[in-house]
């Protein structure tokens, strides 16, 4: 059973066809050290503004998104 989450458009996000939903929700994720790629869709204006702001701060988009996700996880896990 895949964990599905509806999002904009007609697509659904799945969380592994062969994963046990109870295990995913209840167990902390193992730290593997592997890097996973995540694609995010922004409208063009927001992307340009975000990229410009990152450049002004001397940070990569990846670094800023990682900081934001880390903050969100601290508040929501």
C-alpha positions in Angstrom: 0.0 0.0 0.0 1.4 3.4 -1.0 0.9 6.4 1.2 -0.7 9.0 -1.1 -1.1 12.7 -0.7 -3.2 14.8 -3.0 -1.6 18.0 -4.2 -2.2 20.6 -6.9 -3.1 19.2 -10.3 -4.2 15.7 -11.0 -1.0 14.0 -9.7 -0.8 12.2 -6.4 2.4 11.8 -4.4 3.2 8.3 -3.4 5.5 7.1 -0.6 6.9 3.8 -1.7 4.7 1.1 -3.1 6.4 -1.6 -0.9 6.6 0.3 2.4 4.5 -0.4 5.5 2.4 2.7 6.3 2.5 2.1 10.0 6.2 1.7 10.0 6.7 5.0 8.1 4.4 7.0 10.4 5.6 5.6 13.7 9.4 4.9 13.2 12.0 7.7 12.8 13.6 7.7 9.5 17.0 6.1 9.5 20.0 8.4 8.8 21.6 6.9 5.7 23.8 9.8 4.5 22.4 9.4 1.0 21.3 12.5 -0.8 17.8 12.5 -2.4 16.6 14.9 -5.1 13.4 16.7 -4.6 11.7 18.8 -7.3 9.5 21.8 -6.4 7.4 23.8 -8.7 7.3 27.6 -8.3 5.8 30.2 -10.6 8.5 31.9 -12.6 8.3 35.2 -10.6 8.7 33.5 -7.3 11.6 31.4 -8.6 13.5 34.5 -9.9 12.9 36.4 -6.6 14.0 33.4 -4.6 17.1 32.8 -6.7 18.0 36.5 -6.5 17.6 36.6 -2.7 19.7 33.5 -2.3 22.5 35.0 -4.5 22.4 38.3 -2.5 22.9 36.3 0.7 25.7 34.2 -0.9 23.7 31.0 -0.4 22.7 28.3 -2.8 19.0 27.5 -3.3 19.7 24.0 -1.9 21.2 25.3 1.3 18.3 27.7 1.9 15.7 25.0 1.2 17.5 22.6 3.5 17.5 25.2 6.3 13.7 25.8 5.8 13.0 22.1 5.8 15.1 21.5 9.0 13.2 24.3 10.7 9.9 22.9 9.6 10.8 19.4 10.8 11.9 20.7 14.2 8.5 22.3 14.7 6.4 19.4 13.2 8.0 16.1 14.0 
